[in-house]
Amino acid sequence: MDITRQQAHPLRGVPRELINIIGTALALFAVVAAGGLISSVLPDNGSPWLFAASYGAPAAVAFVIYWWIAQKL
């Protein structure tokens, strides 16, 4: 008799809403941290568009990751 055991997923008992909230908070923190790091190395007389892009690029990457995960679910 072959009995297969499914390994319990470590987040099985955690509600999906809580996982979504934590994931969103971590993504926002990562975007702001990366944007701040990029904008800190910009020259002082840089364009406002360059400053906006320093936060927009990490935000775009975070959105692509979010979209990819949403397609998997």
N, C-alpha and C positions, 0 to 999 in steps of 0.2 A: 504494500500500500504506500503510494507516494504522496506524502503530505508536503505541500509547499507552503512556506511561510512568507507572508509579505512583510517586509520590514516597515515598521511604523515611520512615517514621515515626521521629522522633528517639529514641524509647525502644524501638525494635524489638528490639535486642539485650539489653535489660535484662530479667531474669527478673521475672515477675509478682509473685512473693513479695516481692522487694526493693521493688518499687513499692508494694505494700500496706503493708509495714513503714514505709517512709518517709512515706507518706500518713497512716498512723495516728499516727506520732510527731508530724508537723506538726499534725494535728488536736488531739492532746492538748495540745501546746504552746499552740495558739491558744485552746483552752478555758480552760486555766489562766491565761493572760495576760489574756483578756477577763474572766474571773471575778475575778481579782485587781484589775483596773482598776475593775470595778463595785463590788466590796466596799470598795475604798479610799475611795470617796466616800460610803459609808453613814455615818449618824451612829453615834457610839460606843455609844449605848444601844439599838441596833437589835435587832430580834427575831432569834433564831437561824434562824427560817424565812426571813427576808429574806436573811440571809447565805448560807443554803443555796441560795436561789433565784438569788443572784448568780452561782453556778457552774452551777446547773441549767439556766438559760436558754441560755447558750452551748453547753452539752452537748446540749441538745435541738436546737438549730440544727445542730450538727455531725452529730447522728444523722440528721436529715432530709436533709442533704447526702449522707451515706453511703448512705442508703436510695435516694435519687434516682439516684446513680451506679450502685448495685447493680442497679436496675431497667433501666438502659440497657445493662448488660453481658449 
